[in-house]
Amino acid sequence: MKNILKNLLLLTILIIYFYYVLTNNEFITSKTIYSVTIWLHKILPTLFPTFIIVDLIYNSNIPYYVNKYGHFNYIYLLSIISGSPTNAYILNKYDGDLTKLLAVTKYTSPIFTYTFLKLIFNNKVALIVMIANIVANLLLIKIIKPPAINFDKQHTNLLKVFINSITKNINTLIMILGTIIFFNTLPLTMIENNYVNGLILSFLEITTSLNFLSTVNISLTYKLFLTIISLSTCGLCIECQIKSIIKDTSINYRKYLLYRLLHLVIFGFLTFVIIAIVI
């Protein structure tokens, strides 16, 4: 009975969405073009080379030597530099339960983040928010203690890895484009209240959310609150991208969400305290 109700609910939602698409063709077209433009200019140039570099690094001996002599997990550093969903792409290469590792490596690209945050606030606040986000994840590592990953010496043909990586990553990026189009075509423009609209966007799609916050006229405190949510969750759109990348990996999503909620609390506390002291 429970499965029947679930399927009926899903079917109802799909019918409503199909009707919405048919009756709002102009809006869907404009948002699709907007999504493809964002994908071409912001995401493809960043993620495509990043994915290839990650493949080459993983199949080299760099992780092995960093772990052996530096006693440091290169995944943490690479996640800060590259952001999500690259963290999922890296972790997808390992076996076992990756719940904790996925929870502590979730970031947005620093260049992408700083570009938007300095438009919403100023350079000083932008840096404070970004640093607080990193510190919150580092504290989360100390609290939940993710498992260590052992790296073995690699004996692979990097040219072959490079060629295979191109095909595989193009497919991944097309899948990411599909999720972006879907979330950007949702009927959020029907919500006229900027505070409610901003809150919903902060949980759905980070690019649209930060772009909205850079143009909308609402209080700076509320903008900061929504920014913290956006950066901590990275948006449901990126979460779907992560899910599609690690679909065959062992993840306990209930624990994962609890860990990310803890990150959100720590991140928010640190940000408001530091800003209150410094500014």
Secondary structure, DSSP 8 states (H G I E B T S, - for coil): -HHHHHHHHHHHHHHHHHHHHHHTHHHHHHHHHHHHHHIIIIIHHHHHHHHHHHHHHHTSSHHHHHHHHH---HHHHHHHHH-TTHHHHHHTTS-SB-HHHHHHT----HHHHHHHHHHHS-HHHHHHHHHHHHHHHHHHHHHH-------------HHHHHHHHHHHHHHHHHHHHHHHHHHHTSSGGG---HHHHHHHHHHH-HHHHHHHHTT----HHHHHHHHHHHHHH-HHHHHHHHHHHSTTSB--HHHHHHHHHHHHHHHHHHHHHHHHHH-
